[in-house]
Amino acid sequence: MEEIKVTNMGSSLPVPCVQELAKEALTTVPPRYVRLDQDPPFVSDTSSLPQVPVIDMQRLTSKDLMDKELEKLHHACKHWGFFQLINHGVNTSLLENVKSGIQEFFNLPMEEKKQFSQQTGDIEGFGQAFVVSEEQKLDWADMFYMITLPVHLRKPHLFPKLPLPFRFSLSNT
């Protein structure tokens, strides 16, 4: 059996929790979250909004359809930065359970979520990833990142403390 090695993926400086900032009576967006280097948000009142790219895993593994699907994947990554993957073989009920579990996690009181904060020198946990300076622009988002498989790579300060239904769903992947 091949051993999987994981290198240190870096660390992140602690930053304010966006969920907590959103509860404040802010009159302007905090400067660290204003991204003048990016295009302004696309706003439209028409029904012809752009659609998230959809990539078909079965086509990616098909000899006849692979090239066209790889082009779609390249375009999605280059121009969108994300895509929806279909026909991947992951059980729908598992996806729904994990989605529900992560929603429940983000609905926990802040004091409970703090138990899952990123530790010094690590990006796994609750926070933001790859924040390397106090001047860096931030995303208006909180994240929870955790390696779940292989089992021996799970962090003892994260996985065992997850709410049981969520932990159970992740254990059955």
C-alpha positions as CSV (number, residue, x, y, z in Angstrom):
1,M,0.0,0.0,0.0
2,E,1.3,3.4,-1.0
3,E,1.9,5.8,1.9
4,I,0.4,9.3,1.4
5,K,2.6,12.1,2.5
6,V,1.1,15.5,3.2
7,T,3.4,18.5,3.3
8,N,2.7,21.5,5.4
9,M,0.3,23.6,3.4
10,G,1.2,26.7,5.2
11,S,-0.4,28.8,7.9
12,S,-2.7,31.8,8.2
13,L,-2.8,34.8,10.4
14,P,-5.9,35.1,12.6
15,V,-8.5,37.5,11.2
16,P,-12.0,38.6,12.4
17,C,-14.8,36.2,11.8
18,V,-17.0,37.5,9.0
19,Q,-20.2,36.1,10.6
20,E,-19.5,38.3,13.6
21,L,-18.6,41.4,11.5
22,A,-21.9,40.9,9.6
23,K,-23.8,41.2,12.9
24,E,-22.3,44.7,13.6
25,A,-24.1,47.8,12.4
26,L,-21.5,48.6,9.7
27,T,-22.2,51.6,7.5
28,T,-19.3,50.7,5.1
29,V,-17.4,47.6,4.2
30,P,-14.2,47.4,6.3
31,P,-11.2,48.4,4.0
32,R,-9.5,45.0,4.2
33,Y,-12.5,43.5,2.4
34,V,-12.7,46.1,-0.4
35,R,-11.2,44.5,-3.5
36,L,-10.5,47.3,-6.1
37,D,-8.2,44.9,-8.0
38,Q,-11.2,42.8,-9.1
39,D,-14.1,43.5,-11.4
40,P,-17.2,45.0,-9.8
41,P,-19.9,42.5,-9.0
42,F,-22.1,41.5,-11.9
43,V,-25.6,42.8,-11.3
44,S,-28.5,42.4,-13.6
45,D,-32.3,42.5,-13.5
46,T,-32.7,40.2,-16.5
47,S,-33.3,36.5,-16.3
48,S,-30.3,35.7,-18.6
49,L,-27.7,35.6,-15.8
50,P,-24.5,33.6,-16.6
51,Q,-24.7,29.9,-15.6
52,V,-22.1,28.2,-13.5
53,P,-20.1,25.8,-15.7
54,V,-21.0,22.2,-15.4
55,I,-18.4,19.5,-15.8
56,D,-19.3,15.9,-16.4
57,M,-16.9,13.5,-14.8
58,Q,-18.1,10.6,-17.0
59,R,-17.2,12.6,-20.1
60,L,-13.8,13.3,-18.6
61,T,-13.1,9.6,-18.5
62,S,-14.6,8.9,-21.9
63,K,-12.1,8.4,-24.7
64,D,-14.5,10.1,-27.3
65,L,-15.7,13.0,-25.2
66,M,-12.6,13.7,-23.0
67,D,-11.0,16.5,-25.1
68,K,-14.2,18.6,-25.3
69,E,-14.9,18.2,-21.6
70,L,-11.2,19.1,-20.8
71,E,-11.6,22.3,-22.8
72,K,-14.8,23.1,-20.7
73,L,-12.9,22.4,-17.5
74,H,-9.9,24.6,-18.6
75,H,-12.3,27.4,-19.4
76,A,-14.2,27.0,-16.1
77,C,-11.0,27.1,-14.0
78,K,-9.4,30.0,-16.0
79,H,-12.5,32.3,-16.2
80,W,-14.7,31.3,-13.3
81,G,-12.4,29.7,-10.7
82,F,-15.0,27.1,-9.9
83,F,-17.5,24.7,-11.5
84,Q,-20.2,22.2,-10.7
85,L,-19.2,18.5,-11.1
86,I,-21.8,16.0,-12.1
87,N,-21.8,12.2,-12.6
88,H,-19.0,11.9,-10.0
89,G,-20.4,8.8,-8.4
90,V,-20.7,10.3,-4.9
91,N,-24.0,9.2,-3.2
92,T,-26.5,12.1,-3.2
93,S,-27.6,11.4,0.4
94,L,-24.0,11.6,1.5
95,L,-23.7,15.0,-0.2
96,E,-26.9,16.3,1.4
97,N,-25.8,15.0,4.9
98,V,-22.4,16.7,4.6
99,K,-24.0,19.9,3.3
100,S,-26.5,19.9,6.2
101,G,-23.6,19.1,8.7
102,I,-21.5,22.1,7.5
103,Q,-24.6,24.4,7.6
104,E,-25.2,23.2,11.2
105,F,-21.5,23.9,12.0
106,F,-21.7,27.5,10.7
107,N,-24.9,28.0,12.7
108,L,-23.1,27.0,16.0
109,P,-22.6,29.9,18.5
110,M,-19.2,31.6,18.0
111,E,-17.8,30.2,21.3
112,E,-18.4,26.6,20.0
113,K,-16.9,27.4,16.6
114,K,-13.8,28.8,18.3
115,Q,-13.0,25.3,19.5
116,F,-12.2,24.5,15.8
117,S,-10.0,27.6,15.2
118,Q,-6.9,27.2,13.1
119,Q,-3.8,26.5,15.2
120,T,-0.5,28.3,14.7
121,G,1.3,27.0,11.6
122,D,-1.8,25.2,10.2
123,I,-4.6,26.1,7.8
124,E,-7.0,23.3,9.0
125,G,-9.8,24.5,11.1
126,F,-12.1,27.5,11.3
127,G,-10.9,30.8,9.9
128,Q,-9.5,32.0,6.6
129,A,-6.7,30.4,4.6
130,F,-3.4,31.9,3.4
131,V,-3.6,35.2,5.2
132,V,0.1,36.1,5.3
133,S,0.1,39.9,6.2
134,E,-1.8,42.4,8.1
135,E,-2.3,44.5,4.9
136,Q,-3.6,41.6,2.8
137,K,-7.1,42.0,1.3
138,L,-9.5,39.4,2.7
139,D,-12.4,37.5,1.4
140,W,-15.8,38.2,2.8
141,A,-16.2,34.6,4.0
142,D,-15.3,32.3,6.8
143,M,-14.2,28.7,6.1
144,F,-13.8,25.4,7.8
145,Y,-11.1,23.3,6.2
146,M,-10.3,19.8,7.4
147,I,-8.7,16.7,5.9
148,T,-11.0,13.7,6.5
149,L,-9.3,10.9,4.6
150,P,-7.1,9.0,5.0
151,V,-8.1,8.6,8.6
152,H,-4.6,8.8,10.0
153,L,-4.3,12.4,8.7
154,R,-7.3,13.7,10.7
155,K,-6.5,16.3,13.3
156,P,-7.3,15.1,16.9
157,H,-8.4,18.7,17.9
158,L,-10.9,18.9,15.0
159,F,-12.6,15.6,13.9
160,P,-13.5,14.1,17.2
161,K,-15.1,17.3,18.4
162,L,-17.5,17.7,15.4
163,P,-21.2,17.4,16.1
164,L,-22.1,13.7,15.9
165,P,-24.3,13.7,12.8
166,F,-21.7,15.6,10.8
167,R,-18.8,13.4,12.1
168,F,-20.8,10.3,11.3
169,S,-21.5,11.5,7.7
170,L,-17.8,12.2,7.2
171,S,-16.8,8.9,8.6
172,N,-18.9,7.1,6.0
173,T,-17.2,8.6,3.0
